[in-house]
Amino acid sequence: MRQDPAQEQEWVRQNNLIYGALIAIGVFMVQPFLTATSLDLSAKICVVAFSVAIPLLAALVLVNRQEAFRRRRTTSVLVSATQVVGEVCACAGVVAGFWHIQRLAGVGILASGLMGVAVHSAGYWRLEGDRRPASHEGEEPGDTDA
């Protein structure tokens, strides 16, 4: 079953925003570790996680540009797997970076990140679940005659 083309384009735009932001965060968070003489475990996790995430996210930005050009999303399993690995590694890098600064900050970013995903999911499902196709041209979704 094919998705709504407008919804697919919105997903492409949102993914580009997410990937670009995670790349920027990664570059910013890894900078202090470039000149460090030694790294503790959380700093090493941060650096390794972003060393995996940044190239994958950059490749996904390029895929998204092609998806936007073709006005459809790819069905590649490799792209789907790369999305998961890139995003999970970037999130692990962010948590490890904050953990390196202070453990409570690591716990805080992890908890608020999970809450953010829950809020986004709840909002998305509520918005999309409430959509009803209009039965007459010009009629707004959800309008009824009663």
DSSP file (Angstrom, degrees, kcal/mol; ACC not computed):
  #  RESIDUE AA STRUCTURE BP1 BP2  ACC     N-H-->O    O-->H-N    N-H-->O    O-->H-N    TCO  KAPPA ALPHA  PHI   PSI    X-CA   Y-CA   Z-CA
    1    1 A M              0   0    0      0, 0.0     2,-0.3     0, 0.0     0, 0.0   0.000 360.0 360.0 360.0 128.7    0.0    0.0    0.0
    2    2 A R        -     0   0    0      1,-0.1     2,-0.1     0, 0.0     0, 0.0  -0.616 360.0-127.2 -85.8 139.4    1.5    3.4   -1.0
    3    3 A Q        -     0   0    0     -2,-0.3    -1,-0.1     1,-0.1     3,-0.0  -0.286  40.2 -77.4 -77.3 166.1    1.5    6.2    1.4
    4    4 A D     >  -     0   0    0      1,-0.1     4,-2.4    -2,-0.1     3,-0.3  -0.500  40.4-136.2 -60.6 124.8    0.2    9.7    0.8
    5    5 A P  H  > S+     0   0    0      0, 0.0     4,-2.1     0, 0.0     5,-0.2   0.859 104.4  52.6 -58.1 -36.9    2.8   11.5   -1.4
    6    6 A A  H  > S+     0   0    0      2,-0.2     4,-1.9     1,-0.2     5,-0.1   0.893 109.6  49.3 -65.3 -38.3    2.5   14.7    0.7
    7    7 A Q  H  > S+     0   0    0     -3,-0.3     4,-2.3     2,-0.2    -1,-0.2   0.905 109.0  52.5 -67.2 -40.8    3.2   12.7    3.9
    8    8 A E  H  X S+     0   0    0     -4,-2.4     4,-2.0     1,-0.2    -2,-0.2   0.911 109.2  49.4 -60.4 -42.5    6.2   11.0    2.3
    9    9 A Q  H  X S+     0   0    0     -4,-2.1     4,-2.2     1,-0.2    -1,-0.2   0.870 109.1  52.4 -65.6 -36.5    7.6   14.4    1.3
   10   10 A E  H  X S+     0   0    0     -4,-1.9     4,-2.7     2,-0.2    -1,-0.2   0.902 107.9  51.7 -65.9 -39.5    7.1   15.6    4.9
   11   11 A W  H  X S+     0   0    0     -4,-2.3     4,-2.8     2,-0.2    -2,-0.2   0.900 108.5  51.4 -62.1 -40.4    9.0   12.5    6.2
   12   12 A V  H  X S+     0   0    0     -4,-2.0     4,-2.3     2,-0.2    -2,-0.2   0.929 111.5  47.2 -62.1 -45.0   11.9   13.3    3.9
   13   13 A R  H  X S+     0   0    0     -4,-2.2     4,-2.0     2,-0.2    -2,-0.2   0.919 113.8  47.4 -62.8 -43.9   12.0   16.9    5.1
   14   14 A Q  H  X S+     0   0    0     -4,-2.7     4,-2.6     1,-0.2    -2,-0.2   0.909 111.1  51.1 -65.2 -41.4   11.9   15.8    8.8
   15   15 A N  H  X S+     0   0    0     -4,-2.8     4,-3.2     1,-0.2     5,-0.3   0.909 108.2  52.3 -62.8 -41.3   14.5   13.2    8.2
   16   16 A N  H  X S+     0   0    0     -4,-2.3     4,-2.5     1,-0.2     5,-0.2   0.911 110.6  48.4 -60.3 -41.6   16.8   15.7    6.6
   17   17 A L  H  X S+     0   0    0     -4,-2.0     4,-2.3     2,-0.2    -2,-0.2   0.930 114.1  46.2 -62.8 -45.7   16.4   18.0    9.6
   18   18 A I  H  X S+     0   0    0     -4,-2.6     4,-2.6     2,-0.2    -2,-0.2   0.944 114.8  45.8 -62.9 -49.3   17.1   15.1   12.0
   19   19 A Y  H  X S+     0   0    0     -4,-3.2     4,-2.2     1,-0.2    -2,-0.2   0.921 114.3  47.8 -63.8 -44.4   20.2   13.9   10.1
   20   20 A G  H  X S+     0   0    0     -4,-2.5     4,-2.3    -5,-0.3    -1,-0.2   0.908 112.9  48.5 -62.5 -42.3   21.6   17.4    9.7
   21   21 A A  H  X S+     0   0    0     -4,-2.3     4,-2.7    -5,-0.2    -2,-0.2   0.909 111.1  49.8 -65.2 -42.1   21.1   18.2   13.4
   22   22 A L  H  X S+     0   0    0     -4,-2.6     4,-2.3     2,-0.2    -1,-0.2   0.875 110.4  50.6 -66.4 -36.0   22.7   15.0   14.5
   23   23 A I  H  X S+     0   0    0     -4,-2.2     4,-2.6    -5,-0.2     5,-0.2   0.944 112.4  46.8 -63.5 -47.1   25.7   15.5   12.3
   24   24 A A  H  X S+     0   0    0     -4,-2.3     4,-2.4     1,-0.2    -2,-0.2   0.917 112.9  48.9 -61.8 -44.2   26.1   19.1   13.7
   25   25 A I  H  X S+     0   0    0     -4,-2.7     4,-2.9     1,-0.2    -1,-0.2   0.920 111.8  50.3 -60.9 -43.9   25.7   17.9   17.3
   26   26 A G  H  X S+     0   0    0     -4,-2.3     4,-2.2     2,-0.2    -2,-0.2   0.926 110.6  47.3 -62.1 -46.5   28.3   15.1   16.7
   27   27 A V  H  X S+     0   0    0     -4,-2.6     4,-1.2     1,-0.2    -1,-0.2   0.921 115.6  46.7 -60.5 -43.5   30.8   17.4   15.2
   28   28 A F  H  < S+     0   0    0     -4,-2.4    -2,-0.2    -5,-0.2    -1,-0.2   0.910 114.3  46.2 -65.5 -43.6   30.3   19.9   18.1
   29   29 A M  H  < S+     0   0    0     -4,-2.9     4,-0.3     1,-0.2    -1,-0.2   0.807 111.9  50.0 -73.4 -29.4   30.5   17.2   20.8
   30   30 A V  H >X S+     0   0    0     -4,-2.2     3,-1.4    -5,-0.2     4,-0.7   0.746  88.9  83.9 -81.7 -23.5   33.6   15.4   19.4
   31   31 A Q  H >X S+     0   0    0     -4,-1.2     3,-1.5     1,-0.3     4,-0.5   0.869  86.1  52.8 -50.4 -47.6   35.7   18.5   19.1
   32   32 A P  H 34 S+     0   0    0      0, 0.0     3,-0.4     0, 0.0    -1,-0.3   0.788 106.9  54.7 -62.9 -23.3   36.9   18.7   22.7
   33   33 A F  H <4 S+     0   0    0     -3,-1.4     3,-0.4    -4,-0.3    -2,-0.2   0.607  87.6  79.5 -84.9 -10.9   38.1   15.1   22.5
   34   34 A L  H << S+     0   0    0     -3,-1.5    -1,-0.2    -4,-0.7    -3,-0.1   0.844 104.9  30.7 -65.9 -33.4   40.3   15.7   19.4
   35   35 A T  S  < S+     0   0    0     -4,-0.5    -1,-0.2    -3,-0.4    -2,-0.2   0.394  90.9 120.2-106.4   2.0   43.1   17.2   21.4
   36   36 A A        -     0   0    0     -3,-0.4     3,-0.1    -4,-0.2    -3,-0.0  -0.432  56.3-146.9 -69.6 140.0   42.6   15.2   24.6
   37   37 A T  S    S+     0   0    0      1,-0.2     2,-0.3    -2,-0.1    -1,-0.1   0.813  82.0  10.0 -77.9 -30.1   45.6   13.1   25.7
   38   38 A S        -     0   0    0     -3,-0.0     2,-0.4     0, 0.0    -1,-0.2  -0.991  68.6-149.2-147.1 153.4   43.4   10.4   27.2
   39   39 A L        -     0   0    0     -2,-0.3     2,-0.1    -3,-0.1    -6,-0.0  -0.956  12.1-134.5-125.0 140.1   39.7    9.6   27.3
   40   40 A D     >  -     0   0    0     -2,-0.4     4,-2.3     1,-0.1     5,-0.2  -0.295  43.7 -89.7 -79.9 177.6   37.6    8.0   29.9
   41   41 A L  H  > S+     0   0    0      1,-0.2     4,-2.5     2,-0.2     5,-0.2   0.894 126.0  49.8 -59.4 -44.5   35.1    5.3   28.9
   42   42 A S  H  > S+     0   0    0      1,-0.2     4,-2.2     2,-0.2    -1,-0.2   0.882 111.3  49.6 -65.5 -36.4   32.2    7.7   28.2
   43   43 A A  H  > S+     0   0    0      2,-0.2     4,-2.5     1,-0.2    -1,-0.2   0.903 110.7  50.2 -66.8 -40.6   34.3    9.9   26.1
   44   44 A K  H  X S+     0   0    0     -4,-2.3     4,-2.8     2,-0.2     5,-0.3   0.918 110.5  49.6 -62.7 -43.0   35.6    6.9   24.1
   45   45 A I  H  X S+     0   0    0     -4,-2.5     4,-2.8     1,-0.2     5,-0.2   0.919 110.7  50.8 -61.3 -43.2   32.0    5.7   23.6
   46   46 A C  H  X S+     0   0    0     -4,-2.2     4,-2.3     2,-0.2    -2,-0.2   0.940 113.3  44.4 -58.6 -49.4   31.0    9.2   22.4
   47   47 A V  H  X S+     0   0    0     -4,-2.5     4,-2.0     2,-0.2    -2,-0.2   0.927 116.5  45.0 -64.6 -46.3   33.8    9.4   19.9
   48   48 A V  H  X S+     0   0    0     -4,-2.8     4,-1.4     2,-0.2     5,-0.2   0.918 112.3  52.0 -65.4 -43.4   33.3    5.9   18.5
   49   49 A A  H  X S+     0   0    0     -4,-2.8     4,-2.6    -5,-0.3     3,-0.3   0.925 114.0  42.7 -60.3 -44.8   29.5    6.3   18.3
   50   50 A F  H  X S+     0   0    0     -4,-2.3     4,-2.4    -5,-0.2    -1,-0.2   0.797 106.2  62.1 -73.7 -26.4   29.9    9.5   16.3
   51   51 A S  H  < S+     0   0    0     -4,-2.0    -1,-0.2    -5,-0.2    -2,-0.2   0.815 114.1  36.6 -66.7 -26.9   32.6    8.1   14.2
   52   52 A V  H  X S+     0   0    0     -4,-1.4     4,-1.2    -3,-0.3    -2,-0.2   0.874 119.7  48.1 -84.4 -44.5   30.1    5.5   13.0
   53   53 A A  H  X S+     0   0    0     -4,-2.6     4,-3.1    -5,-0.2     5,-0.3   0.902 101.3  60.0 -68.3 -45.0   27.0    7.9   12.9
   54   54 A I  H  X S+     0   0    0     -4,-2.4     4,-2.3     1,-0.2     5,-0.2   0.913 107.8  42.4 -59.2 -50.0   28.4   10.9   11.1
   55   55 A P  H  > S+     0   0    0      0, 0.0     4,-2.1     0, 0.0    -1,-0.2   0.902 116.7  49.4 -63.0 -37.6   29.3    9.1    7.8
   56   56 A L  H  X S+     0   0    0     -4,-1.2     4,-2.1     2,-0.2    -2,-0.2   0.927 112.1  47.2 -65.9 -43.5   26.0    7.1    7.8
   57   57 A L  H  X S+     0   0    0     -4,-3.1     4,-2.0     1,-0.2    -1,-0.2   0.878 110.2  53.4 -65.3 -37.2   23.9   10.2    8.5
   58   58 A A  H  X S+     0   0    0     -4,-2.3     4,-1.7    -5,-0.3    -1,-0.2   0.909 108.8  49.3 -63.6 -40.9   25.7   12.1    5.7
   59   59 A A  H  X S+     0   0    0     -4,-2.1     4,-2.2     1,-0.2    -2,-0.2   0.889 109.3  52.8 -64.1 -38.0   24.9    9.3    3.3
   60   60 A L  H  X S+     0   0    0     -4,-2.1     4,-2.6     2,-0.2    -1,-0.2   0.846 103.7  56.2 -67.5 -33.1   21.3    9.4    4.4
   61   61 A V  H  X S+     0   0    0     -4,-2.0     4,-1.8     2,-0.2    -1,-0.2   0.920 109.1  47.6 -61.1 -42.5   21.2   13.1    3.7
   62   62 A L  H  X S+     0   0    0     -4,-1.7     4,-1.8     2,-0.2    -2,-0.2   0.905 110.8  50.4 -66.1 -41.1   22.3   12.4    0.1
   63   63 A V  H  X S+     0   0    0     -4,-2.2     4,-2.5     1,-0.2    -2,-0.2   0.919 109.1  52.9 -60.9 -42.2   19.7    9.6   -0.2
   64   64 A N  H  X S+     0   0    0     -4,-2.6     4,-2.6     1,-0.2    -1,-0.2   0.853 104.4  55.2 -63.6 -34.1   17.0   12.0    1.1
   65   65 A R  H  X S+     0   0    0     -4,-1.8     4,-2.2     2,-0.2    -1,-0.2   0.912 110.2  46.1 -63.1 -41.2   18.0   14.6   -1.6
   66   66 A Q  H  X S+     0   0    0     -4,-1.8     4,-2.5     2,-0.2    -2,-0.2   0.891 111.3  52.0 -68.2 -38.8   17.4   11.9   -4.2
   67   67 A E  H  X>S+     0   0    0     -4,-2.5     5,-1.6     2,-0.2     4,-1.2   0.909 110.3  48.5 -62.5 -41.4   14.1   11.0   -2.6
   68   68 A A  H  <5S+     0   0    0     -4,-2.6    -2,-0.2     2,-0.2    -1,-0.2   0.903 111.6  50.0 -64.9 -40.3   13.1   14.6   -2.7
   69   69 A F  H  <5S+     0   0    0     -4,-2.2    -2,-0.2     1,-0.2    -1,-0.2   0.907 117.7  38.7 -63.9 -42.5   14.1   14.9   -6.3
   70   70 A R  H  <5S-     0   0    0     -4,-2.5    -1,-0.2     2,-0.2    -2,-0.2   0.560 104.4-132.0 -85.1  -9.2   12.1   11.7   -7.3
   71   71 A R  T  <5S+     0   0    0     -4,-1.2     2,-0.3    -5,-0.2    -3,-0.2   0.845  75.0  85.5  58.5  37.6    9.3   12.6   -4.9
   72   72 A R  S   <S-     0   0    0     -5,-1.6     2,-0.2    -6,-0.2    -2,-0.2  -0.977  76.4-112.2-158.2 157.5    9.2    9.2   -3.4
   73   73 A R        -     0   0    0     -2,-0.3     2,-0.1    -3,-0.1    -9,-0.0  -0.618  33.8-110.3 -92.8 151.9   10.9    7.3   -0.7
   74   74 A T        -     0   0    0     -2,-0.2    -1,-0.1     1,-0.1    -7,-0.0  -0.445  11.2-152.9 -76.9 153.1   13.3    4.4   -1.2
   75   75 A T        +     0   0    0     -2,-0.1     2,-0.2     4,-0.0    -1,-0.1   0.185  47.2 139.4-107.3  13.9   12.3    0.9   -0.2
   76   76 A S     >  -     0   0    0      1,-0.2     4,-1.8     2,-0.1     5,-0.1  -0.389  46.6-153.4 -66.1 129.2   15.9   -0.3    0.3
   77   77 A V  H  > S+     0   0    0      2,-0.2     4,-2.6     1,-0.2     5,-0.2   0.859  97.7  57.1 -67.8 -36.4   16.4   -2.5    3.3
   78   78 A L  H  > S+     0   0    0      2,-0.2     4,-2.3     1,-0.2    -1,-0.2   0.901 106.4  48.6 -62.2 -41.1   20.0   -1.3    3.5
   79   79 A V  H  > S+     0   0    0      2,-0.2     4,-2.2     1,-0.2    -1,-0.2   0.917 111.4  50.0 -64.9 -42.6   18.8    2.4    3.8
   80   80 A S  H  X S+     0   0    0     -4,-1.8     4,-1.7     1,-0.2    -2,-0.2   0.911 112.2  47.2 -62.0 -42.4   16.3    1.4    6.5
   81   81 A A  H  X S+     0   0    0     -4,-2.6     4,-2.6     1,-0.2    -1,-0.2   0.890 110.4  52.8 -65.8 -39.1   19.1   -0.4    8.5
   82   82 A T  H  X S+     0   0    0     -4,-2.3     4,-2.9     1,-0.2     5,-0.3   0.869 105.2  55.4 -65.2 -36.6   21.4    2.5    8.0
   83   83 A Q  H  X S+     0   0    0     -4,-2.2     4,-2.3     2,-0.2     5,-0.3   0.935 111.0  44.6 -59.6 -45.9   18.8    4.9    9.4
   84   84 A V  H  X S+     0   0    0     -4,-1.7     4,-2.7     2,-0.2     5,-0.3   0.956 116.9  43.9 -64.5 -50.8   18.5    2.7   12.6
   85   85 A V  H  X S+     0   0    0     -4,-2.6     4,-2.6     1,-0.2     5,-0.2   0.927 115.7  48.0 -63.2 -45.8   22.3    2.3   13.1
   86   86 A G  H  X S+     0   0    0     -4,-2.9     4,-2.1    -5,-0.2    -1,-0.2   0.921 116.0  42.5 -62.0 -45.5   23.0    6.0   12.3
   87   87 A E  H  X S+     0   0    0     -4,-2.3     4,-2.5    -5,-0.3    -2,-0.2   0.906 115.3  48.9 -70.4 -41.3   20.4    7.4   14.6
   88   88 A V  H  X S+     0   0    0     -4,-2.7     4,-2.6    -5,-0.3    -2,-0.2   0.921 113.0  47.8 -64.6 -43.2   21.1    4.9   17.5
   89   89 A C  H  X S+     0   0    0     -4,-2.6     4,-2.5    -5,-0.3    -1,-0.2   0.911 112.0  49.7 -64.4 -41.2   24.8    5.6   17.3
   90   90 A A  H  X S+     0   0    0     -4,-2.1     4,-2.3    -5,-0.2    -2,-0.2   0.923 112.2  47.6 -63.2 -43.0   24.2    9.4   17.3
   91   91 A C  H  X S+     0   0    0     -4,-2.5     4,-2.6     2,-0.2    -2,-0.2   0.910 111.7  50.1 -64.2 -41.6   21.9    9.1   20.3
   92   92 A A  H  X S+     0   0    0     -4,-2.6     4,-2.8     1,-0.2    -1,-0.2   0.896 110.1  51.7 -62.7 -39.0   24.4    6.9   22.1
   93   93 A G  H  X S+     0   0    0     -4,-2.5     4,-2.3     2,-0.2    -2,-0.2   0.898 110.1  47.9 -63.9 -40.8   27.1    9.5   21.3
   94   94 A V  H  X S+     0   0    0     -4,-2.3     4,-2.5     2,-0.2     5,-0.2   0.947 114.0  46.1 -64.9 -48.3   25.0   12.3   22.7
   95   95 A V  H  X S+     0   0    0     -4,-2.6     4,-2.7     1,-0.2    -2,-0.2   0.930 114.6  47.8 -60.9 -45.6   24.2   10.4   25.9
   96   96 A A  H  X S+     0   0    0     -4,-2.8     4,-2.3     2,-0.2    -1,-0.2   0.881 110.6  52.4 -64.5 -37.8   27.8    9.4   26.3
   97   97 A G  H  X S+     0   0    0     -4,-2.3     4,-1.4    -5,-0.2    -1,-0.2   0.930 113.6  42.0 -64.2 -45.0   29.0   12.9   25.7
   98   98 A F  H  X S+     0   0    0     -4,-2.5     4,-2.7     2,-0.2     8,-0.5   0.874 112.3  55.3 -68.0 -36.2   26.7   14.3   28.4
   99   99 A W  H  < S+     0   0    0     -4,-2.7    -2,-0.2     6,-0.2    -1,-0.2   0.893 104.0  55.5 -61.4 -39.2   27.5   11.4   30.7
  100  100 A H  H  < S+     0   0    0     -4,-2.3    -1,-0.2     1,-0.2    -2,-0.2   0.882 110.0  45.3 -60.3 -39.3   31.2   12.4   30.3
  101  101 A I  H  < S-     0   0    0     -4,-1.4     2,-0.3     1,-0.3    -2,-0.2   0.953 140.1 -22.9 -69.3 -49.9   30.4   15.9   31.5
  102  102 A Q     X  -     0   0    0     -4,-2.7     4,-1.8     1,-0.1     3,-0.4  -0.913  54.3-130.5-162.9 134.9   28.2   14.7   34.4
  103  103 A R  H  > S+     0   0    0     -2,-0.3     4,-2.4     1,-0.3     5,-0.2   0.888 109.7  54.6 -57.5 -41.8   26.4   11.4   35.0
  104  104 A L  H  > S+     0   0    0      1,-0.2     4,-2.6     2,-0.2    -1,-0.3   0.873 105.9  53.1 -61.4 -36.3   23.2   13.2   35.9
  105  105 A A  H  > S+     0   0    0     -3,-0.4     4,-2.6    -7,-0.3    -6,-0.2   0.882 108.0  51.2 -65.8 -37.6   23.3   15.1   32.6
  106  106 A G  H  X S+     0   0    0     -4,-1.8     4,-1.9    -8,-0.5    -2,-0.2   0.919 112.5  45.1 -63.9 -44.5   23.7   11.7   30.8
  107  107 A V  H  X S+     0   0    0     -4,-2.4     4,-2.8     2,-0.2     5,-0.2   0.902 113.2  52.3 -64.6 -40.6   20.7   10.3   32.6
  108  108 A G  H  X S+     0   0    0     -4,-2.6     4,-2.7    -5,-0.2     5,-0.2   0.914 110.4  45.5 -62.8 -44.8   18.8   13.6   32.0
  109  109 A I  H  X S+     0   0    0     -4,-2.6     4,-1.9     2,-0.2    -1,-0.2   0.866 114.1  50.1 -69.5 -34.7   19.4   13.6   28.2
  110  110 A L  H  X S+     0   0    0     -4,-1.9     4,-2.2    -5,-0.2    -2,-0.2   0.947 114.4  43.5 -65.8 -48.1   18.5    9.9   27.9
  111  111 A A  H  X S+     0   0    0     -4,-2.8     4,-2.3     1,-0.2    -2,-0.2   0.923 116.8  45.3 -64.9 -44.9   15.2   10.4   29.8
  112  112 A S  H  X S+     0   0    0     -4,-2.7     4,-2.4    -5,-0.2    -1,-0.2   0.844 111.3  54.0 -70.8 -30.9   14.2   13.6   28.0
  113  113 A G  H  X S+     0   0    0     -4,-1.9     4,-2.1    -5,-0.2    -1,-0.2   0.918 110.0  46.4 -65.2 -43.7   15.2   12.1   24.7
  114  114 A L  H  X S+     0   0    0     -4,-2.2     4,-2.1     2,-0.2    -2,-0.2   0.898 113.1  49.9 -64.5 -40.1   12.9    9.1   25.3
  115  115 A M  H  X S+     0   0    0     -4,-2.3     4,-2.7     2,-0.2    -2,-0.2   0.894 108.4  53.6 -64.9 -39.2   10.2   11.4   26.5
  116  116 A G  H  X S+     0   0    0     -4,-2.4     4,-2.6     2,-0.2    -2,-0.2   0.902 108.3  49.0 -61.5 -41.6   10.6   13.5   23.3
  117  117 A V  H  X S+     0   0    0     -4,-2.1     4,-2.7     2,-0.2    -1,-0.2   0.911 112.0  49.4 -63.0 -42.2   10.2   10.4   21.1
  118  118 A A  H  X S+     0   0    0     -4,-2.1     4,-2.7     2,-0.2    -2,-0.2   0.913 112.0  47.7 -64.1 -42.5    7.1    9.5   23.1
  119  119 A V  H  X S+     0   0    0     -4,-2.7     4,-2.7     2,-0.2     5,-0.2   0.929 113.4  47.7 -63.8 -45.6    5.6   13.0   22.7
  120  120 A H  H  X S+     0   0    0     -4,-2.6     4,-2.7     2,-0.2    -2,-0.2   0.928 113.8  47.6 -61.6 -44.8    6.4   13.1   19.0
  121  121 A S  H  X S+     0   0    0     -4,-2.7     4,-2.8     2,-0.2     5,-0.3   0.928 112.9  47.7 -62.6 -46.1    4.9    9.6   18.5
  122  122 A A  H  X S+     0   0    0     -4,-2.7     4,-2.2     1,-0.2    -2,-0.2   0.925 114.5  46.5 -62.3 -44.2    1.7   10.5   20.5
  123  123 A G  H  X S+     0   0    0     -4,-2.7     4,-2.5    -5,-0.2    -2,-0.2   0.915 113.6  48.6 -63.8 -42.9    1.3   13.7   18.6
  124  124 A Y  H  X S+     0   0    0     -4,-2.7     4,-3.1    -5,-0.2     5,-0.3   0.953 113.4  45.5 -62.2 -50.7    1.9   12.1   15.2
  125  125 A W  H  X S+     0   0    0     -4,-2.8     4,-2.4     1,-0.2    -1,-0.2   0.859 113.3  50.5 -65.3 -34.6   -0.6    9.2   15.8
  126  126 A R  H  X S+     0   0    0     -4,-2.2     4,-1.5    -5,-0.3    -1,-0.2   0.934 114.4  44.1 -67.5 -44.3   -3.2   11.6   17.2
  127  127 A L  H  < S+     0   0    0     -4,-2.5     4,-0.4    -5,-0.2    -2,-0.2   0.934 120.8  39.1 -65.3 -46.1   -2.9   13.9   14.2
  128  128 A E  H >< S+     0   0    0     -4,-3.1     3,-0.6     1,-0.2    -2,-0.2   0.843 114.3  53.6 -75.9 -33.0   -2.8   11.1   11.6
  129  129 A G  H 3< S+     0   0    0     -4,-2.4    -1,-0.2    -5,-0.3    -2,-0.2   0.810 106.4  53.3 -70.0 -29.5   -5.5    9.0   13.4
  130  130 A D  T 3< S+     0   0    0     -4,-1.5     2,-0.3    -5,-0.2    -1,-0.2   0.587  85.9 105.7 -81.4 -10.2   -7.9   11.9   13.5
  131  131 A R    <   -     0   0    0     -3,-0.6    -3,-0.0    -4,-0.4    -4,-0.0  -0.549  47.4-177.9 -73.8 129.8   -7.6   12.4    9.7
  132  132 A R        -     0   0    0     -2,-0.3    10,-0.3     0, 0.0    11,-0.2  -0.995  32.4-109.9-125.2 134.6  -10.6   11.3    7.8
  133  133 A P        -     0   0    0      0, 0.0     2,-0.2     0, 0.0     9,-0.2  -0.364  37.0-111.1 -63.3 138.8  -10.7   11.5    4.0
  134  134 A A        -     0   0    0      1,-0.1     6,-0.1     5,-0.1     3,-0.1  -0.492  19.9-156.2 -69.7 136.9  -13.1   14.1    2.7
  135  135 A S  S    S+     0   0    0     -2,-0.2     2,-0.4     5,-0.2    -1,-0.1   0.709  77.6  42.4 -88.5 -20.7  -16.1   12.5    1.0
  136  136 A H  S >  S-     0   0    0      4,-0.1     3,-2.1     3,-0.0    -1,-0.1  -0.957  96.8 -97.9-126.5 145.9  -16.9   15.6   -1.1
  137  137 A E  T 3  S+     0   0    0     -2,-0.4     3,-0.1     1,-0.3    -2,-0.1  -0.371 111.5  17.8 -60.4 132.3  -14.5   17.9   -2.9
  138  138 A G  T 3  S+     0   0    0      1,-0.3     2,-0.3    -2,-0.1    -1,-0.3   0.265  94.2 126.2  89.7 -12.0  -13.9   21.0   -0.8
  139  139 A E    <   -     0   0    0     -3,-2.1    -1,-0.3     1,-0.1    -5,-0.1  -0.632  62.0-122.4 -81.6 136.1  -15.1   19.4    2.4
  140  140 A E    >   -     0   0    0     -2,-0.3     3,-2.1     1,-0.1    -5,-0.2  -0.478  34.7 -94.3 -75.2 146.2  -12.6   19.5    5.2
  141  141 A P  T 3  S+     0   0    0      0, 0.0    -1,-0.1     0, 0.0     3,-0.1  -0.364 113.3  24.3 -59.0 137.4  -11.4   16.2    6.8
  142  142 A G  T 3  S+     0   0    0      1,-0.3     2,-0.1   -10,-0.3    -2,-0.0   0.274  88.0 135.3  90.6 -11.3  -13.6   15.3    9.8
  143  143 A D    <   -     0   0    0     -3,-2.1    -1,-0.3   -11,-0.2     2,-0.3  -0.457  33.4-170.9 -68.7 142.1  -16.6   17.4    8.6
  144  144 A T        -     0   0    0     -2,-0.1    -1,-0.0    -3,-0.1     0, 0.0  -0.925  30.8-134.7-130.7 159.3  -19.9   15.7    9.0
  145  145 A D              0   0    0     -2,-0.3    -1,-0.1     1,-0.2    -2,-0.0   0.674 360.0 360.0 -83.9 -18.2  -23.4   16.5    7.8
  146  146 A A              0   0    0     -3,-0.0    -1,-0.2     0, 0.0    -3,-0.0   0.474 360.0 360.0 -78.6 360.0  -24.9   15.7   11.2
